[in-house]
């Protein structure tokens, strides 16, 4: 604005600048007043914070099948079956991923950290979508953590009520930008496993609009977030708590990295899935036996201090 | 202190200027369910929502706008000539398009209540194969290629590129404002109008025979009921969402505001007149397993009504037609 005023009329610009300075001074005084007020209110917090550095930890989800890194095949590939279930049914994976949110850390001496979550039209803070097809999505950096010793991390697989009921949101929750969203039963899919299974009875379906369902297709979409007492609604959100093994230090001098192995095999083995009858899961109730396997899929492998 | 007072004064002055674009909760209505703190209604946002509502760009081939099936003259239900709405490629819908009225006061949407936030409602129409048949992401691409929309989103939300949450929030701003609360019944409630003797008798009958489900000023208890229309359910209704077989054939208890304007009736557009609806409750209710307990009456199921009673109830229901609402100029496309 000052620039515009200068171009128009240099003598007016001077008056404008003075006016601007006056306004700025007023603002500064106002801000000072607010600051004094804030200090008065939050004296305790601030004193505590003065002794604290804020640290970070990188949580790295290593997506695997058994002990090997998860291999992705093209959708519809019925030649290369990389894996077998414990029922000896061959399958491959074309797509695997999950939402993770609500990270917290806790320590043996009462340290605690809760990551901020805020879903708005602009962004989805604290919500992450980890996808095998997007390796960088496996690295989640938690920051602004009070310095201290921590021995546990917990997180929720899926997007809870607060996220859904924030309404249309951006970032990884934007359905026009790849979010896994159920339109008909509004909510986000907590975990997807898709691929081909040798025993899937799915036949090729031409859907007429350029898309098709390949033969031998298997699709498992696990979602559902509602808790309604006295109803049959299924809440498939799972909050998992993993131990670091021994406490780790978080603070200015440290850059710890926690490696959580996510093994896709228990998804089918712990649910005792039989592809001949179970190959297309798209509702909360049908997803429940698979949500029950999340606990066995996520294992704290190791931590670099 | 003086500063604070001045700020307040200047705010209220601004509000006065855009009065018609502010959301006003009618005094006799319950609290809103929509969280306005996450989507504050502004004139720019409302006008953008309106532009989108009337724009067939939202559909695959530019043939279907929201307004095709939600017309102001019928309280934003579809016209009577379309008991099931017509989508892209003349595909025909499977449920009667509901009116859009007082949405700020509802927690669940659609006949089966599958959507729990108003922002997510339009995605269903946009992406339905038998409605607008378009992908949300493609709508966003089309909007981003349109200079008029880029400017309108910039004005409404101060964004340089358009993303789906802003599109959906703009549509919500428009539909949230669809408050119908100035019908003859409302005027009677607020002591600024009268009901005829027949309407009054109809109201009394309604309160004793219908208001258990069609409760309160919104005329719904927000629940789901099977009213014995069918004994088999090609459309399972609420059970599609709740996955509970006891909910087979249950559908939302609809609000009855503007009901005289929104024929045909029921999720499957079964009845063409309010008389037919009342005849159903009187003698047509099928005794099905999931029947609403309110209709499981002795010695006869349903709600026995004499012809005189039916006429009175219908005359009362007509007092819920809100001419101010269906003629409100702010909802008109080019105003």
Interface residues (C-beta under 8 A of the other chain):
Chain A: X120 X121 X122 X164 X165 X166 X167 X168 X169 X170 X174 X175 X176 X177 X181 X183 X184 X185 X186 X187 X209 X226 X231 X232 X233 X234 X283 X284 X285
Chain B: X35 X38 X39 X114 X115 X116 X117 X118 X119 X120 X123 X124 X127 X129 X135 X136 X137 X139 X140 X157 X163 X164 X165 X166 X167 X168 X169 X172 X240 X241 X242 X243 X244
